[in-house]
Amino acid sequence: MATAPRGLGTPNAHAPAAPRADRFPPAGAEVPRGSRQKEENIRCLTMLGHFGFECLPHQLVNKSIQQGFSFNILCVGETGLGKSTLIDTLFNTNSREKKSSHFRPNVELKIQTYQLQESNVQLKLTVVTTVGYGDQMNKEARDILHKGVGKGVAMVNIIPLIAKADTISKNDLQTFKSKIMNELISNGIQIYQFPTDDKTTAQVNSSMNEHLPFAVVGCMDEVKVGKRMVRGRLYPWGVLQVENENHCDFVKLRDMLLCTNTEHLKEVTHTKHYECYRRCRLQKIGFTDVGPDNQPLSFQEIYETKRKEFHEQCQREEEELKHKFMQRVMEKEIAFKEAEKEASISSLI
């Protein structure tokens, strides 16, 4: 069904005639390659004028810019690893967060929301950090901890990071990366892989997948290197530059997370992880894809079945309440009759 724009329902007599497309393309006309269809029953017509629907992508872009974008990050790590500093370095923000104590009794989720703007693009950033994670862990219960490894991580996109990479030498860093990847594989934990199905980003994403986990350094301080100021840490032996790819993988993380794969991360979260979570929740409350005879069921059939079961349950509970009420009434009547008998006997005496 096609919907006409508001105010264009009545044709204007003074408007120029709209261009038309011939029912059949002229002989010898070349059909655009992008418009060829695999099905033989769909005909490909050649446009003989400007219709305007080529502006649909521009309309979508303008609508997205007006609405703005949202991005959620869950940063998990022990206290003191530099989670807040890394987020501040990524988005050039200043959370002014106080240092957390290592003696917190439990783990808390701290949610912070930022409204960021770059050029004419607005981003609503939500950062969730784990305060007190790993501080009060009982080391004697390691067997219990290992049983739960990987539980729940299938519901999110995991990008493993090595914090404080400036404390590890380059040779040890490669060994450490290999060890982390082997641990993830042995425990069956699937991390997020940058997509390689897009020709424009396939090469760079394939290269970045080999650099996982990223070894990063977070810092908001600026130091002078030559004639310019850069973000980094000043040591007696030199300067570690945060945005120098020879020093750490911070630039790789920022480019992959914010410049190249942001929309893909959101799409995978919505179409894969959220749908898996939704499916599990529906199964827990009794919504399954198949019936007792292993025949596929539609959502409407499942709903009607559940509605019927709920109605029958309500009727059973109503009957039970009526039965209990009648029992109580009969007990009270018997008690009243006995009381009347005792009263009549006492009055005769």
C-alpha positions in Angstrom: 0.0 0.0 0.0 1.4 3.4 -1.0 0.8 6.5 1.1 0.8 9.9 -0.5 2.5 12.8 1.3 0.1 15.1 3.2 -1.3 17.8 1.0 -0.6 16.0 -2.3 -3.8 14.0 -2.4 -5.3 16.3 -5.0 -3.4 16.8 -8.3 -2.3 20.3 -9.1 -3.4 21.5 -12.6 -0.4 23.8 -12.8 2.2 21.3 -11.8 4.4 19.8 -14.5 3.5 16.3 -15.7 5.2 13.6 -13.7 7.8 11.5 -15.5 6.7 8.1 -16.5 8.3 4.7 -16.9 7.4 2.7 -20.1 5.8 -0.6 -19.4 8.6 -2.2 -21.4 12.1 -0.9 -21.8 13.1 0.3 -25.3 14.9 -2.2 -27.5 18.6 -2.3 -26.9 18.3 -0.4 -23.5 20.7 -1.7 -20.9 19.1 -2.7 -17.6 21.2 -1.5 -14.6 23.1 -4.4 -13.0 22.0 -3.5 -9.5 18.3 -3.8 -10.5 18.4 -7.3 -11.9 16.3 -9.7 -10.0 16.9 -13.5 -9.6 13.3 -14.2 -10.0 12.2 -14.5 -13.6 8.6 -13.3 -13.0 9.9 -9.8 -11.9 10.5 -7.5 -14.9 13.2 -4.8 -14.8 12.2 -1.5 -16.2 14.4 1.4 -17.3 13.6 4.8 -15.7 13.0 7.5 -18.3 13.0 10.4 -15.8 13.7 11.5 -12.3 11.2 10.2 -9.7 13.0 11.3 -6.4 13.2 8.1 -4.4 16.9 8.2 -4.8 16.8 10.7 -1.9 15.5 8.0 0.6 19.0 7.4 2.0 19.5 11.1 2.6 16.1 11.2 4.4 17.2 8.3 6.6 20.5 10.0 7.4 18.8 13.3 8.3 16.3 11.4 10.5 19.1 9.6 12.3 21.0 12.8 12.9 17.9 14.5 14.4 17.1 11.6 16.7 20.7 11.1 17.7 22.4 7.8 18.5 22.9 5.8 21.7 25.7 3.5 22.8 25.9 1.4 25.9 29.2 0.1 27.4 29.6 -2.4 30.3 33.1 -2.1 31.6 34.0 -5.0 33.9 37.3 -5.3 35.8 38.8 -5.3 39.3 39.2 -2.1 41.3 42.2 0.0 40.3 42.6 -1.3 36.7 41.7 2.0 35.2 38.1 1.4 33.9 36.9 5.0 34.4 40.2 6.4 33.1 39.9 4.4 29.9 36.4 5.6 29.3 37.4 9.2 29.9 40.3 8.7 27.5 38.1 7.2 24.8 35.4 9.9 24.8 37.5 12.8 26.2 35.3 13.2 29.2 35.9 13.9 32.9 33.9 11.7 35.2 35.6 13.1 38.3 35.0 9.7 40.0 36.5 9.1 43.4 38.7 6.1 43.8 36.8 3.0 45.0 37.9 1.1 48.1 39.1 -2.4 47.9 37.1 -3.3 51.0 33.5 -3.0 49.7 31.2 -5.7 51.0 29.5 -6.3 47.7 29.6 -5.5 44.0 27.6 -2.6 42.7 26.7 -1.5 39.2 27.4 2.2 38.6 25.6 3.8 35.7 26.7 7.1 34.2 25.1 8.8 31.2 26.7 11.4 29.0 25.4 13.5 26.1 28.3 13.9 23.6 28.4 15.9 20.4 30.9 15.7 17.6 30.2 17.9 14.6 26.4 17.7 14.1 26.1 14.1 15.5 24.8 13.6 19.0 25.6 10.5 21.0 23.9 9.4 24.3 26.6 7.3 26.0 25.7 5.1 28.9 28.6 3.5 30.8 28.1 0.8 33.4 31.0 0.0 35.6 31.4 -2.8 38.2 32.4 -1.2 41.5 34.0 -3.7 43.9 34.3 -6.5 41.3 36.8 -9.2 42.4 37.7 -7.5 45.7 35.9 -9.8 48.1 36.2 -13.0 46.2 36.6 -16.2 48.2 39.7 -17.9 46.8 38.7 -21.2 48.5 35.6 -21.5 46.3 37.6 -21.7 43.0 35.8 -24.9 41.9 32.5 -23.1 42.1 33.8 -20.1 40.2 35.2 -22.3 37.4 31.8 -23.9 37.0 30.2 -20.5 36.3 32.8 -19.4 33.8 31.2 -18.1 30.7 27.7 -18.1 32.2 25.9 -14.9 31.0 28.7 -13.7 28.7 26.9 -15.0 25.7 24.4 -12.2 26.1 26.9 -9.4 25.3 29.6 -8.5 22.8 32.9 -9.2 24.6 36.0 -7.2 23.6 38.8 -8.4 25.9 41.4 -5.7 27.0 44.7 -5.8 28.8 44.9 -2.9 31.2 48.0 -0.9 32.1 49.9 -2.3 29.1 52.8 0.0 29.9 53.8 -2.4 32.7 54.4 -5.3 30.3 57.3 -5.6 27.9 56.6 -6.3 24.2 57.8 -9.9 24.3 55.8 -10.7 27.4 52.8 -8.9 25.9 52.5 -11.3 23.0 52.8 -14.3 25.2 50.2 -12.8 27.6 47.8 -12.2 24.7 48.2 -15.8 23.5 47.6 -17.1 27.0 44.4 -15.1 27.3 43.0 -16.3 24.0 43.8 -19.9 24.9 42.0 -19.5 28.2 38.9 -18.1 26.5 38.8 -20.9 23.9 39.3 -23.6 26.5 36.4 -22.2 28.6 34.1 -21.9 25.5 33.8 -18.1 25.8 33.1 -16.5 22.4 34.4 -13.0 22.0 33.2 -10.4 19.5 34.9 -10.7 16.1 35.0 -7.7 13.9 33.0 -8.5 10.8 34.8 -9.3 7.6 31.8 -9.6 5.2 32.0 -5.9 4.2 34.6 -5.3 1.4 35.3 -1.8 2.6 36.3 -2.9 6.1 37.2 -6.6 5.7 40.9 -6.1 5.5 41.3 -3.8 8.5 38.8 -5.9 10.6 40.6 -9.1 9.8 43.9 -7.5 10.8 42.4 -6.2 14.1 41.0 -9.6 15.0 44.6 -10.9 15.1 45.5 -8.1 17.6 42.9 -9.2 20.2 43.0 -8.7 23.1 43.9 -5.1 22.9 46.6 -3.8 25.3 45.5 -0.3 26.3 46.7 2.6 28.4 44.3 5.2 29.7 45.5 8.7 30.6 44.0 12.2 30.5 47.3 14.1 31.3 49.2 15.9 28.6 53.0 15.9 28.3 55.2 17.8 25.9 56.9 15.8 23.1 59.0 18.0 20.9 56.9 21.0 20.1 53.4 19.5 20.7 51.4 18.3 23.6 50.2 14.7 23.6 48.2 12.6 26.0 50.6 10.2 27.8 52.6 9.3 30.9 56.0 10.8 31.7 58.5 8.3 33.1 62.2 8.7 33.9 63.1 6.7 30.8 60.8 8.5 28.4 57.2 9.3 27.5 54.4 6.8 26.8 52.0 8.2 24.3 48.5 7.0 24.5 47.7 7.6 20.8 51.0 6.1 19.5 50.3 2.7 18.0 53.9 1.6 18.7 53.3 2.1 22.5 49.8 0.5 23.0 46.6 -0.5 21.2 44.4 2.4 22.3 44.0 3.8 18.8 43.1 0.4 17.4 40.4 0.0 20.1 39.0 3.5 19.5 38.9 3.1 15.7 37.3 -0.4 15.9 34.8 0.6 18.6 33.7 4.1 17.5 34.7 4.6 13.9 34.2 1.3 12.1 32.0 -1.2 13.9 29.7 0.8 16.2 26.5 0.1 14.2 27.4 -3.5 13.8 27.9 -3.9 17.6 24.4 -2.5 18.2 22.9 -4.6 15.5 24.4 -7.8 16.8 23.3 -6.9 20.3 19.7 -6.4 19.2 19.3 -9.2 16.6 21.4 -11.9 18.3 22.0 -11.4 22.0 18.7 -9.7 22.9 16.7 -12.3 20.9 18.5 -15.1 22.6 17.8 -13.6 26.0 14.1 -13.0 25.0 13.8 -16.6 23.8 15.2 -18.0 27.1 12.8 -15.8 29.1 9.8 -16.9 27.0 10.8 -20.6 27.4 11.0 -20.1 31.2 7.4 -18.9 31.4 6.2 -21.7 29.1 6.3 -20.2 25.6 7.9 -22.8 23.3 8.1 -23.2 19.6 6.7 -26.7 19.4 3.7 -28.4 21.0 3.4 -31.7 22.8 3.4 -33.6 19.5 6.6 -31.7 18.3 4.6 -29.7 15.8 5.5 -26.1 15.3 3.2 -23.6 16.9 2.6 -19.9 16.1 2.8 -17.3 18.8 -1.0 -16.8 18.6 -1.6 -20.5 19.2 0.8 -20.4 22.2 -1.0 -17.4 23.5 -4.4 -19.0 23.2 -3.1 -22.2 24.9 -1.7 -20.1 27.8 -4.8 -18.1 28.0 -6.9 -21.3 28.3 -4.6 -22.7 30.9 -4.8 -19.5 32.9 -8.6 -19.4 32.7 -8.8 -23.1 33.8 -6.5 -22.3 36.7 -8.6 -19.3 37.8 -11.7 -21.5 37.7 -10.1 -24.2 39.8 -9.0 -21.6 42.4 -12.4 -20.1 42.4 -14.0 -23.5 43.0 -11.5 -24.1 45.8 -12.3 -20.8 47.4 -16.1 -21.5 47.1 -15.6 -24.9 48.7 -13.5 -23.5 51.5 -16.1 -20.7 52.1 -19.0 -23.2 52.2 -17.1 -25.3 54.6 -16.5 -22.3 56.9 -20.2 -21.4 56.7 -21.2 -24.9 57.6 -18.8 -25.0 60.5 -20.1 -21.7 61.8 -23.7 -22.9 61.4 -22.9 -26.1 63.4 -21.2 -24.0 66.0 -24.2 -21.6 66.3 -26.6 -24.6 66.6 -24.5 -26.1 69.4 -24.4 -22.7 71.1 -28.2 -22.4 70.8 -28.7 -25.9 72.3 -26.4 -25.1 75.2 -28.2 -21.8 75.8 -31.7 -23.5 75.7 -30.5 -26.2 78.2 -29.1 -23.6 80.6 -32.3 -21.6 80.4 -34.4 -24.7 81.3 -32.2 -25.4 84.2 
